[in-house]
């Protein structure tokens, strides 16, 4: 997992702590469309076996196996344009972060590392079969995301960045408790920008 370091040069930073009005505060905080703070690379192995419609007697004479490594890049962040719960009370700003976004991108098959064992009278794996296995690899990557501990660090680092930004605007950020996401929540949090193959 890699933490994405972010540097913002905005009018807020240039204000050096001088307090701005509430409208400007809201405008500055929500001006960042997507704040990515954590990035990870995920790789899985997908195995394919068996026949592609071969008769039983043909399947007895030879092996037909393949292992395909599939890799994807995962970025986790907060869409601050969806930040609507901002409650300003004096010099304090109470903030509830919107749900994080888990973006899956740059999915690729490591073709140089594919291991195929087809012998005897068996047919080689077709393009359609390889495409099907690649899709299974992407599904396998998605299934691993809930166990990778990416969301909480992303939220914590987002709070640090937003807290510094709010401080530069002359206020103190107070973040309300973050929800605990269950495995089934990840279905709506994952943004597969490429779509399934």
Secondary structure, DSSP 8 states (H G I E B T S, - for coil): -EE-------HHHHTTT----HHHHHHHHTT-S-EEEEEEEEEEEEEEES-SS--HHHHTSS-EEEEEEEEEEEEEEE-GGG---EEEETTEEEE----EEEEEEEEEE-GGG-EEEE-TT-----HHHHHHHHHHHHHHHHHHGGGS--HHHHHHHHHHHHHHHHHHTT-EEEE-------GGGHHHHEEETT---
